[in-house]
Amino acid sequence: MTYVSVQRLLAEAKKEINEISVHQLKDALTRVEDLVLIDIRELDEWEQGSLDEAFFLPRGNLEFGIENIVMERDTPIALMCAGGVRSIFAAKSLQDMGYTNVASVAGGFNGWKNAGYPFSVPRSLTAEQRSRYARHTIMPEVGEAGQLKLLDAKVLLIGAGGLGSPAAIYLAAAGVGTIGLVDFDVVDTSNLQRQIIHRLDAVGKPKVQSAADTIARLNPDVRVVGHQTQITSENAFDLIEQYDIVLNGSDNFPTRYLVNDACVLLGKPLVDASIFRFDGSVTVYDTAAGSPCYRCQYPDPPPPGDVPSCAEGGVLGVLPGIIGSLQAVEAIKLIVGIGTPLTGRVLQYDALEAEFREFRIHKNPDCPVCGEHPTVTQLIDYQEFCGIPHPNGNVPEPAL
Amino acid sequence: MATVRIPSPLRKYTGGQAKITVPGATVGEVVQNLVQTYPGMQSRLQDDAGEIKRFINIFVNENEIRSLQGADSPVAETDEISIVPAMAGGK
């Protein structure tokens, strides 16, 4: 057995590989279109700062991971470590794998930084977050970048009830960083049959408080903002403006038209759903992306009492669990930017027949709020729009 | 005859039936025949002028009739017509 010193090994490797200076790298990054820069340092080094153009692939995973990044053996590759030594051995290894156009960056990241060239400190998940979201980040569709988007996202839930409960729980578990809840109500025993975010010991407490307590025990990454109020034409813009996406889980038509109009006017995507007895319905209205809105689907509200509420007609407890979870899926897709959103389509679930059906809905060019010549350009009186008399008036008996 | 799907809140007017075959060459004719057979449906589906209420979506297969020819939309033997009223429930 002959002993070879690392100096000797390095000298041998240097003879076989190509080295470029940080200045040549700088030039190549602007000039060579298909150049792939790979940073082979360890995670703790990468986190201190790196080039925006660089892929992160630590030396220890290089041979296993390189084909996920570079398929073609003749693609130009530049390898960067901290000082330019590890990247020499790495370059040798890639050449041994048949990569024909590999260079090691002499001086490495430190040389780049000392030359005054730009770099940034990449955001990354903490060790705890890596473990918590491992089943997300391992999927290339989400990855660490997608998980960071979720952590940065702000989602507003109208109603912390039947639909809001499963949606809030799944969004919180998924690591949506800010969850706003609008609900003026307090928890009642009759809610517990379906509103799974609330527990028996929360009866009598404000729903936003009870929901915030449940989420706090689930995921400390999530900031819950409780808005213990009724959403109205006066406060809707202020509430919705602070968020990226709105989930509708309200229980009355005036609020549904109000939330729709506010989202259209502010250009926010609205993940809408409704439930009644054994039927559920979910869709995404995203007029900023050209989709129809709630008014395109239902131009006029039903007269008061014509369509009974869940309090009057009942609802299967698990139904909002299905539909609210679908809302959470759609919100996550919109945040991460994957898949095909449920826009221009309504997904309808009939629990009794055990059937899902999909219908198409179309943008109405004459829609008063999102059409070509809108007449609703600010929020209106939605109680009046829905024909509901003001508090001292007579409310018609619901026809069941 | 086309098949009409009845949403669960309206099944009390159809003796609990979820699917009914109804004759008619257009959506308007099918709805007219439906409300004649099940009179309780009339006030749920049509306004005083006999028009389909604007908070009810009617789909021929997957397409809403407002995107087709409204009540005049043709209906084939194999078509499925779905009645989907607006629901407000969420809590």
Boltz contact constraints between the chains, C-beta under 6 A:
constraints:
  - contact:
      token1: [A, 159]
      token2: [B, 90]
      max_distance: 6.0
  - contact:
      token1: [A, 159]
      token2: [B, 91]
      max_distance: 6.0
  - contact:
      token1: [A, 161]
      token2: [B, 91]
      max_distance: 6.0
  - contact:
      token1: [A, 162]
      token2: [B, 91]
      max_distance: 6.0
  - contact:
      token1: [A, 163]
      token2: [B, 90]
      max_distance: 6.0
  - contact:
      token1: [A, 249]
      token2: [B, 90]
      max_distance: 6.0
  - contact:
      token1: [A, 250]
      token2: [B, 90]
      max_distance: 6.0
  - contact:
      token1: [A, 251]
      token2: [B, 89]
      max_distance: 6.0
  - contact:
      token1: [A, 251]
      token2: [B, 90]
      max_distance: 6.0
  - contact:
      token1: [A, 251]
      token2: [B, 91]
      max_distance: 6.0
  - contact:
      token1: [A, 252]
      token2: [B, 88]
      max_distance: 6.0
  - contact:
      token1: [A, 253]
      token2: [B, 88]
      max_distance: 6.0
  - contact:
      token1: [A, 274]
      token2: [B, 87]
      max_distance: 6.0
  - contact:
      token1: [A, 274]
      token2: [B, 89]
      max_distance: 6.0
  - contact:
      token1: [A, 274]
      token2: [B, 90]
      max_distance: 6.0
  - contact:
      token1: [A, 275]
      token2: [B, 89]
      max_distance: 6.0
  - contact:
      token1: [A, 276]
      token2: [B, 87]
      max_distance: 6.0
  - contact:
      token1: [A, 276]
      token2: [B, 89]
      max_distance: 6.0
  - contact:
      token1: [A, 277]
      token2: [B, 8]
      max_distance: 6.0
  - contact:
      token1: [A, 277]
      token2: [B, 9]
      max_distance: 6.0
  - contact:
      token1: [A, 278]
      token2: [B, 8]
      max_distance: 6.0
  - contact:
      token1: [A, 279]
      token2: [B, 7]
      max_distance: 6.0
  - contact:
      token1: [A, 279]
      token2: [B, 8]
      max_distance: 6.0
  - contact:
      token1: [A, 298]
      token2: [B, 55]
      max_distance: 6.0
  - contact:
      token1: [A, 298]
      token2: [B, 86]
      max_distance: 6.0
  - contact:
      token1: [A, 299]
      token2: [B, 54]
      max_distance: 6.0
  - contact:
      token1: [A, 300]
      token2: [B, 54]
      max_distance: 6.0
  - contact:
      token1: [A, 300]
      token2: [B, 55]
      max_distance: 6.0
  - contact:
      token1: [A, 302]
      token2: [B, 55]
      max_distance: 6.0
  - contact:
      token1: [A, 310]
      token2: [B, 89]
      max_distance: 6.0
  - contact:
      token1: [A, 315]
      token2: [B, 89]
      max_distance: 6.0
  - contact:
      token1: [A, 352]
      token2: [B, 8]
      max_distance: 6.0
  - contact:
      token1: [A, 353]
      token2: [B, 18]
      max_distance: 6.0
  - contact:
      token1: [A, 359]
      token2: [B, 59]
      max_distance: 6.0
  - contact:
      token1: [A, 359]
      token2: [B, 62]
      max_distance: 6.0
  - contact:
      token1: [A, 360]
      token2: [B, 62]
      max_distance: 6.0
  - contact:
      token1: [A, 360]
      token2: [B, 63]
      max_distance: 6.0
  - contact:
      token1: [A, 361]
      token2: [B, 64]
      max_distance: 6.0
  - contact:
      token1: [A, 362]
      token2: [B, 67]
      max_distance: 6.0
